[in-house]
Amino acid sequence: MLNVESLNQYYGGSHILRGVSFEARRGEVTVVLGRNGVGKTTLLKSLMGVVPVKTGQVRLGEHEITHHTPYDRVRAGVGYVPQGREIFGRLTVEENLRMGLAYKPASTPIPAELFELFPVLKQMLQRRGGDLSGGQQQQLAIARALAPAPRLLLLDEPTEGIQPSIIKDIGRVIRMLADRGDMAIVLVEQYYDFAAELADQYLVMERGEIIARGAGRDMEADGVRQMMSI
C-alpha cells in the first residue's frame, strides 16, 4: 500500500531524514520506534505532505504522491492523526467529524462505524471538542481521520497523555482496522509495550535513519526494548 524510497528531508541546514526506505503493507501495523528527536514525527509529516521532502519518493498503491498537497493526499486515501491530536476545540464533536469529510458533498453522512468503534462520541455529538477529556479527544482525532475511509492511516503517538483504559480501547481499534485487511497503518510510538502488542513490522529510527527492522513478533528477541532505552 505504501512504498517509501530514499526519503531525505532538511530543516534549514539540518539533515533530519536520511535515506529512509520502507514498505507498509495492507492489513498490517508498521510501528516506528525511537527516542525523542530522531525524526519520527518529521517522517509522518513528510508522508502527509505537511513538510516537503528534499529527495526520495512516496508511493500510495500504484500512484506517486511525493509532491501532492496534504489535501490531495487525503483525497488519495491517506488519514493522519497528528501528535497532540489537533482537534478543533470550539467545534462540536459532530463538526469535527464532518471536517474529516470536508472534500465530500455536504450531504455525506458520518459513517455509523465510527460510533461503533468509539461509542462515547455518539453520546457527545453536540459537545465542544475542547470540553472532552484527553482520551476522548484522541478518539475523536482518530475517528475524524477514519471518516473518509482511508487506505493508509498515519498515527503519531496516540497513547501520549492518555489514561490506560483508553489506551486499551485505541489498541483494540487499531488491531481491528488492520485485521480487516483493507488498510495499511503506520504507528509512531514510544510506549514499547503498546507498540510490541500491535506491531506486524517494526522500524527503529536513530538520527533520521532506520537502524533496525523486522517482524513484530521478534521485537523482544531482537533487543528493541534495549534500543529504546539507550
Secondary structure, 3 states (H helix, E strand, C coil): CEEEEEEEEEECCEEEEEEEEEEECCCCEEEEECCCCCCHHHHHHHHHCCCCCCEEEEEECCEECCCCCHHHHHHHCEEEECCCCCCCCCCEHHHHHHHCCCCCCCCCCCCCHHHHHCHHHHHCCCCEHHHCCHHHHHHHHHHHHHCCCCCEEEEECCCCCCCHHHHHHHHHHHHHHHHHCCCEEEEECCCHHHHHHHCCEEEEEECCEEEEEEEHHHCCCCCHHHHHHC
